[in-house]
Amino acid sequence: MTAPHPVNSSEEAPDAVKLNLPPLKLGKLTIDTPVVLSPMAGITNSAFRRLCAEYGGGLYVCEMVTSRALVERTPESMRIIKHSPEEAVRSIQLYGVEPNTVRAAVRMLVEEDRADHIDLNFGCPAPKVTRKGGGSALPWKTDLYRELVAAAVQEAHRGQIPLTVKIRKGIDDDHLTALEAGKISRDLGVDGIALHGRTTSQHYAGQADWSAIAALREALPDIPVIGNGDIFSAEDAVAMVEQTGVDAVQIGRGCQGKPWLFGDLQAALNGSTERFHPSLGEVATAFRRHAELLIEHFEDEFRGLQDLRKHVAWYFKGYQVGGDVRAALARISTLEELDSLLAQLDQEAPYPGRAAEGSRGRAGSAKRPHLPQDWLDSRLMNEGHKAMISHAELDISGG
């Protein structure tokens, strides 16, 4: 088996536009390929980040880690922020709702030289996060948002570490926050802003609103803006850049089981029509490489392969793989077992086209946001909310 290789798809894309998008500048960092891997709990560990980087350039961000867990140095939080020596930029996404705890977590990362880039999560729509006032619920409270971002920026910049924020459009269409949060962030000195073009209530359902991303880009011409939402192919990335004028694109669900997407993105942003259209054997090679990296990451064969199981459906989406083999791959526990199963695949089976593309993972459906009581009554914190926030830090990591 050979690694997936680019094929010239110029016949499919004769009018490809050469964007010549410049490198992404975040403080002292220069990201030559302006593409960002979006943090995804249980997905973007060191193994997956390294695998994606083997195909193309970009900024590869780790899974979200909570500030409280990091300050307490829980084993899981320390594992999450662990980077391999092969990773050129150590990028960490931090979640928190209490400014002093977030300040302490950023200070720890800076003083102990554990990060080259820090991102603050204000985009997570998960109920366990928003019901405590965190994630995408937090920018609604402008006083809390301002205090938290200011604390993080001060600590990060003290060590000359660039700090960015990730936000959503708002809580719902009646409670939008992106433009105000963006301007507050810019005024406080953040080095870049990523916007997912959905609200909290949408979760990952429906269509991302790229016009909201364009509006933020227009409102903040003096700071890098990164667009996120509904990028499942290189052509999607090109379209977003053309329609919004963003400085970079951020990829989440689109690269699940498709690490070679970063090769496609690098090619597209350089004006090339070459794309990765892997055969089934080439997909199997990538899957096997992922297994090796996971075992190295967890320092345990069984745990690494246990983690790989969730990726089976994503990698083999659209390919002719028998149900028995798929089921067996989702139960693997040894490399010997994995190799035996991969050997049963038709290595020459070609790329299946559209069936292998499109949305990956579950989009879910829109739902009412889970928020603290009376959260939407005012843009400012009341005494009850302040008391809640002081005890609201999650004691878990990974989102």
Secondary structure, DSSP 8 states (H G I E B T S, - for coil): -----EEE-TTT-TT--------EEETTEEESS-EEE---TTT-SHHHHHHHHTT---EEB---EEHHHHHTT-HHHHHHT---TT-SS-EEEEE-S-HHHHHHHHHHHHHTT--SEEEEEE----HHHHTTT-GGGGGGSHHHHHHHHHHHHHHHHHTT--EEEEEEEEEETTEE-HHHHHHHHHHHT-SEEEEEEEETTTTT-S---HHHHHHHHHH-TTS-EEEESS--SHHHHHHHHHHH--SEEEESGGGTT-TTHHHHHHHHHTT--EEE---HHHHHHHHHHHHHHHHHHHT-HHHHHHHHGGGHHHHTTTS---HHHHHHHTT--SHHHHHHHHTTS-TT----GGGG-S--S-----------TTGGG-SS--HHHHHHHTT---S----
